[in-house]
Amino acid sequence: MNTAIAHIPASWGEPGHNNPPEPTPFDLSKQEIDDLYAEAQNWLDGDPITTPEQAEAVDKLRNLLREAMKTADRRRVEENKPFDDGKAEVQARYAPLIADTKTTKGKAVTAIALCGEALLPYLKRVEEENRAKAEAARREAEEKSAAAQASFRESAAADLAARERAEALAAEAAKAERAASKAENTKAHVHGGARATGLRTKTVVTVTDETAFAKHVWTHHREEMSEFLASLATRLVNAKFSGLPGVKVELERVI
């Protein structure tokens, strides 16, 4: 630990000779923080603080770093202001058209949602109709396949006419199988643009027995549960809840 009192320059970024460019606010803050950081490297060399003078010097350095941070942040805000103001103005103009937040829904977003709500019953009906057609086609294919197999079994090897009927039934069964497969793969779609609109599967999870689920999580996902409980306990204690069962609150001295 350096035994000298930390020497912190009173001002930063003084213009040098030969008329150099005027330093920008960023240049000023960079110089201030770089100098303070270099000073910190001199003091924070791994040796412990042993004297009041050393403690005062390090505390002074710490406070100067805080002030430099505040100044840098103020300069950052000032430098960003024209961009922030411009961005805010653009956002405000576009919000009524395309905003999609919890508090604001633009006209396009609202209209898209209503179009979806209007299409949903139609697409569900088409899907049901397609499913019914696919089931009928599958039954027909299975019946024709069974009829063809029975015809082959019943036809004598020397009965050419019977074998021809069996082959014809087999061809019809194959055609019916293709039709059934096509029907089963037919989706409910609306082609009103470059991309078709169709139904998709959405996973909706509902906890029906919170106690049973909590026991499962505690048994199989203990680490995640512990992190969640610790976070919840901290929020409750910070909100002035006291006497929480199973929670120990200690006061720790920190800088």
C-alpha positions as CSV (number, residue, x, y, z in Angstrom):
1,M,0.0,0.0,0.0
2,N,1.4,3.4,-1.0
3,T,2.1,5.4,2.1
4,A,1.7,8.8,0.5
5,I,-1.6,10.6,0.5
6,A,-3.2,10.2,-2.8
7,H,-2.6,13.1,-5.1
8,I,-5.6,13.8,-7.2
9,P,-5.4,16.6,-9.8
10,A,-7.9,19.4,-9.2
11,S,-8.8,19.7,-12.9
12,W,-8.8,17.5,-15.9
13,G,-8.5,17.9,-19.6
14,E,-6.7,21.2,-19.7
15,P,-5.8,22.1,-23.2
16,G,-2.2,21.7,-24.0
17,H,0.1,23.7,-26.3
18,N,0.0,24.2,-30.0
19,N,-3.8,24.8,-30.0
20,P,-5.0,21.2,-29.9
21,P,-8.7,20.5,-30.6
22,E,-11.1,21.4,-27.8
23,P,-11.7,18.2,-25.8
24,T,-15.2,16.7,-26.1
25,P,-17.3,15.9,-23.0
26,F,-16.4,12.3,-23.5
27,D,-12.7,13.2,-23.7
28,L,-12.9,15.0,-20.4
29,S,-14.6,12.1,-18.7
30,K,-12.2,9.6,-20.2
31,Q,-9.2,11.6,-19.0
32,E,-10.7,12.0,-15.5
33,I,-11.5,8.3,-15.1
34,D,-8.3,7.1,-16.7
35,D,-6.3,9.3,-14.2
36,L,-8.3,8.1,-11.2
37,Y,-8.0,4.5,-12.4
38,A,-4.2,4.9,-12.6
39,E,-4.2,6.4,-9.1
40,A,-6.3,3.4,-7.9
41,Q,-3.7,1.0,-9.3
42,N,-1.0,2.7,-7.2
43,W,-3.0,2.3,-4.1
44,L,-4.8,-1.0,-4.6
45,D,-1.7,-3.2,-4.8
46,G,-2.8,-6.0,-2.5
47,D,-1.4,-4.5,0.7
48,P,-3.9,-3.9,3.5
49,I,-4.8,-0.4,4.8
50,T,-3.0,0.1,8.1
51,T,-3.2,3.8,8.9
52,P,-5.9,6.5,9.1
53,E,-4.1,8.5,6.4
54,Q,-4.2,5.6,4.0
55,A,-7.9,5.0,4.7
56,E,-8.7,8.6,4.1
57,A,-6.7,8.7,0.9
58,V,-8.5,5.6,-0.5
59,D,-11.8,6.9,0.6
60,K,-11.1,10.2,-1.1
61,L,-10.2,8.3,-4.3
62,R,-13.4,6.3,-4.0
63,N,-15.5,9.5,-3.7
64,L,-13.7,11.1,-6.6
65,L,-14.4,8.0,-8.7
66,R,-18.1,8.3,-7.8
67,E,-18.2,12.0,-8.7
68,A,-16.4,11.2,-12.0
69,M,-19.0,8.6,-12.7
70,K,-21.9,11.0,-12.0
71,T,-20.3,13.6,-14.3
72,A,-19.7,11.1,-17.0
73,D,-23.3,9.9,-16.8
74,R,-24.6,13.5,-16.9
75,R,-22.4,14.1,-20.0
76,R,-23.7,10.9,-21.6
77,V,-27.3,12.0,-21.0
78,E,-26.6,15.4,-22.5
79,E,-24.9,13.9,-25.5
80,N,-27.7,11.5,-26.0
81,K,-30.5,14.0,-25.6
82,P,-30.8,15.0,-29.3
83,F,-30.9,11.4,-30.3
84,D,-33.3,10.5,-27.5
85,D,-35.6,13.4,-28.3
86,G,-35.6,12.5,-32.0
87,K,-36.2,8.8,-31.2
88,A,-39.0,9.7,-28.8
89,E,-40.7,11.9,-31.5
90,V,-40.4,9.1,-34.1
91,Q,-41.8,6.5,-31.6
92,A,-44.7,8.8,-30.7
93,R,-45.6,9.3,-34.4
94,Y,-45.5,5.6,-35.2
95,A,-47.1,4.3,-32.0
96,P,-50.7,4.8,-33.0
97,L,-50.0,2.8,-36.2
98,I,-47.7,-0.1,-35.1
99,A,-47.1,-0.1,-31.3
100,D,-47.5,-3.5,-29.7
101,T,-47.1,-3.1,-25.9
102,K,-49.1,-3.9,-22.9
103,T,-50.4,-0.3,-22.7
104,T,-50.6,0.6,-26.4
105,K,-51.8,-1.3,-29.5
106,G,-51.4,0.4,-32.8
107,K,-54.2,0.3,-35.5
108,A,-52.3,-2.3,-37.6
109,V,-51.7,-4.5,-34.6
110,T,-55.4,-4.3,-33.5
111,A,-56.7,-4.9,-37.0
112,I,-54.4,-7.9,-37.4
113,A,-55.6,-9.4,-34.2
114,L,-59.2,-8.9,-35.2
115,C,-58.6,-10.5,-38.6
116,G,-57.1,-13.5,-36.8
117,E,-60.1,-13.7,-34.5
118,A,-62.4,-13.6,-37.6
119,L,-60.4,-16.3,-39.4
120,L,-60.1,-18.7,-36.5
121,P,-63.7,-20.1,-36.5
122,Y,-63.5,-20.5,-40.3
123,L,-60.1,-22.3,-40.2
124,K,-61.3,-24.5,-37.4
125,R,-64.4,-25.5,-39.4
126,V,-62.3,-26.2,-42.5
127,E,-60.0,-28.3,-40.3
128,E,-62.9,-30.3,-39.0
129,E,-64.2,-30.8,-42.5
130,N,-60.7,-31.9,-43.7
131,R,-60.5,-34.3,-40.8
132,A,-63.9,-35.9,-41.7
133,K,-62.9,-36.2,-45.3
134,A,-59.6,-37.8,-44.3
135,E,-61.3,-40.3,-42.0
136,A,-63.8,-41.2,-44.8
137,A,-61.0,-41.6,-47.3
138,R,-59.0,-43.8,-44.9
139,R,-62.0,-46.0,-44.3
140,E,-62.5,-46.3,-48.1
141,A,-58.9,-47.2,-48.7
142,E,-58.9,-49.8,-45.9
143,E,-62.1,-51.4,-47.3
144,K,-60.8,-51.5,-50.9
145,S,-57.5,-52.9,-49.7
146,A,-59.4,-55.6,-47.8
147,A,-61.6,-56.4,-50.8
148,A,-58.5,-56.7,-53.0
149,Q,-56.8,-59.0,-50.6
150,A,-59.9,-61.2,-50.3
151,S,-60.2,-61.3,-54.1
152,F,-56.6,-62.5,-54.5
153,R,-57.2,-65.2,-51.9
154,E,-60.4,-66.4,-53.5
155,S,-59.2,-66.4,-57.1
156,A,-57.8,-69.6,-58.4
157,A,-54.3,-69.6,-60.0
158,A,-55.7,-70.7,-63.3
159,D,-58.7,-68.3,-63.3
160,L,-57.5,-65.4,-65.4
161,A,-60.7,-63.4,-65.2
162,A,-60.8,-63.7,-61.4
163,R,-57.1,-62.6,-61.2
164,E,-57.8,-59.6,-63.4
165,R,-60.7,-58.6,-61.1
166,A,-58.3,-58.9,-58.1
167,E,-55.6,-56.8,-59.9
168,A,-58.2,-54.2,-60.7
169,L,-59.4,-54.1,-57.0
170,A,-55.7,-53.8,-55.9
171,A,-55.2,-50.8,-58.3
172,E,-58.3,-49.1,-56.9
173,A,-57.1,-49.8,-53.3
174,A,-53.7,-48.2,-54.2
175,K,-55.5,-45.2,-55.6
176,A,-57.7,-44.9,-52.6
177,E,-54.6,-45.2,-50.3
178,R,-53.0,-42.2,-52.1
179,A,-56.2,-40.2,-51.8
180,A,-56.4,-41.0,-48.1
181,S,-52.8,-39.9,-47.5
182,K,-53.4,-36.7,-49.4
183,A,-56.5,-36.0,-47.4
184,E,-54.7,-36.6,-44.1
185,N,-52.0,-34.2,-45.1
186,T,-54.4,-31.4,-46.2
187,K,-54.2,-28.4,-43.9
188,A,-56.7,-25.7,-43.2
189,H,-55.1,-22.7,-45.0
190,V,-56.1,-19.3,-46.4
191,H,-54.0,-18.0,-49.2
192,G,-54.7,-14.2,-49.1
193,G,-51.1,-13.1,-49.6
194,A,-47.6,-14.3,-50.2
195,R,-47.7,-16.4,-47.1
196,A,-50.6,-18.7,-46.3
197,T,-52.4,-18.4,-43.0
198,G,-53.2,-21.5,-41.1
199,L,-53.7,-23.0,-37.7
200,R,-50.8,-23.7,-35.4
201,T,-50.6,-25.6,-32.2
202,K,-50.1,-23.4,-29.1
203,T,-49.0,-25.0,-25.8
204,V,-51.1,-23.8,-22.9
205,V,-49.8,-24.8,-19.5
206,T,-52.1,-24.7,-16.4
207,V,-51.0,-25.9,-13.0
208,T,-54.0,-27.8,-11.6
209,D,-52.5,-28.9,-8.4
210,E,-49.9,-26.4,-7.1
211,T,-48.9,-28.6,-4.1
212,A,-48.2,-31.6,-6.2
213,F,-46.3,-29.6,-8.7
214,A,-44.3,-27.9,-6.0
215,K,-43.3,-31.3,-4.5
216,H,-42.2,-32.4,-8.0
217,V,-40.1,-29.3,-8.5
218,W,-38.6,-29.6,-5.0
219,T,-37.6,-33.2,-5.7
220,H,-36.4,-32.9,-9.3
221,H,-35.5,-29.2,-9.8
222,R,-34.2,-28.3,-6.3
223,E,-31.6,-25.7,-7.5
224,E,-34.1,-23.7,-9.5
225,M,-36.7,-23.8,-6.7
226,S,-34.1,-22.7,-4.2
227,E,-33.1,-19.7,-6.4
228,F,-36.7,-18.7,-6.8
229,L,-37.5,-19.0,-3.0
230,A,-34.4,-17.0,-2.1
231,S,-35.4,-14.3,-4.6
232,L,-39.0,-14.2,-3.3
233,A,-37.8,-14.1,0.3
234,T,-35.5,-11.2,-0.5
235,R,-38.4,-9.2,-2.1
236,L,-40.7,-9.9,0.8
237,V,-38.2,-8.8,3.4
238,N,-37.3,-5.7,1.4
239,A,-41.1,-5.0,1.3
240,K,-41.0,-5.0,5.1
241,F,-42.6,-8.4,5.6
242,S,-41.2,-9.9,8.8
243,G,-41.5,-13.2,10.6
244,L,-41.4,-15.3,7.4
245,P,-41.3,-19.0,8.4
246,G,-38.1,-20.7,7.3
247,V,-36.4,-17.5,6.6
248,K,-33.4,-16.1,8.5
249,V,-32.6,-12.3,8.2
250,E,-29.2,-11.1,9.1
251,L,-27.8,-7.6,9.0
252,E,-24.4,-7.4,7.3
253,R,-22.1,-4.4,7.3
254,V,-21.0,-3.4,3.8
255,I,-19.5,-0.3,2.1
